[in-house]
Amino acid sequence: MPAVSSVLVPYASYLRVYEPLAAFPEAERDHWTRYARRDRTPTAQDELRRSLADLLPTPPVAVPVHESGDAFVAVVDGVVCVCPWRTRLRGWLALEELTESLPVPLLDAVLPPVVRGQAAADYERWRDRNPDARPWIRTAVWQVPVGWFTLFSDDEKEYEAGGPGVPSLRYRTPMVQARRRLARALKTLRDTVDDAPLIEGLVDVGRWLEEFHPRSLVELDYGGLVHVLPGAQLAEDRSAADVAAGIAALRVGDGEGAGAAYGRLTERWRAVRERLFAN
C-alpha cells in the first residue's frame, strides 16, 4: 500500500446530501448559483487540508471562527445541486462526540479545557439563533455505519483506483430512492430483530433525510477509508449488496441467509476495526 501523507487522514467516511439550488433561501441561492459557476470548486482533500491547518496553532483551533462559504457541487439530471460544507457547525457537533468518546486526560492533551469551554459557549449562543440548523454532511470515523448502506444499491457503486492520484469509492442515489430503501429496511428490522442500536441509527438517519429537498442527491463516500483497504478489496467491495441481501433474507424469514450476509460484511470490515486499536 502506498504511503499515506498527513493530508489523507483522518480515516473517516461521509454521508452527504446535495440539494438543488431551489431548496435554498433567495440570498443563499444567489451565493451558491455564483459559486457553482466557478471553473474549479474545492475537493474533499481541500476541505481536509483546511481542517488540519487549524490543528497547527497553539492552542489549536477546535472550531473555525467563521462558517465556511464553500460547498461540493454536483449536477443531477441537468440540475445543479450543492452540499454546503458548514465546517463550523460540523466542528461543534464533532467536538460534542469527541467529549463523549475520549478519556478526559487524553482529551485535555488534545484540546485544553479552556478551548473546549469557549467552543461550547460559542455553540450554545449560535444554536439559540439557529435552532433549525442541520449539517449536509455526516461523518463516521474508522467505519461506514451499517445503516448507511441501506440507502444504496450495489449498482450505484463508483470506484476509481486513482492511478498515481487518490483512489475513491462512493455511492450516489436520488433522495426518493434513499428514503424508500431506508423505510423498507426499517420495517423489516422492526418486524424481525431486536437490534435497538441499528434501528435507532436508521431512525436517526431517516429523520435527517426528511430535512432535505425531495430532489436531492445522497452520497456515501468512503473518504480516508480507501487507504486502509487494499485496492483489490475495494474493487470487489459489495457491502451495500450484502446489507441488502441480509435484509431481504430477514424479510422472508431466512435467518441463515441473513447471518451469512452479515458474516461477509463483518469479515470485510475486520481489518478496518483492527487498525482502530493499533498503536
Buried (B, 14 or more C-beta within 10 A) or exposed (E): EEEBEEEBEEBBBBBBBBBBBEBBEEEEBEBBEEBBEEEEBBEBEBBBBBBEEBEEEEEEBBBBEEBBEBBBBBEBEEBBBBBBBBBBBBBBBBBBEBEEEBEEEEBEEEBBEEBBEBBBEBBEEBEEEEEEEBBBBBBBBBBBBBBBBBBBBBEBBEBBEBEEEBBBBBBBBBBEBBBEBBEBBBEBBEEBBEEEEBBEBBBEBBEBBEEBBEBBBBBBBBBBBBBBBEBEEBBEBBBBBBBBBBBBBBBEEBEEBBEBBBEBBEEBBEEBEEBEEEE
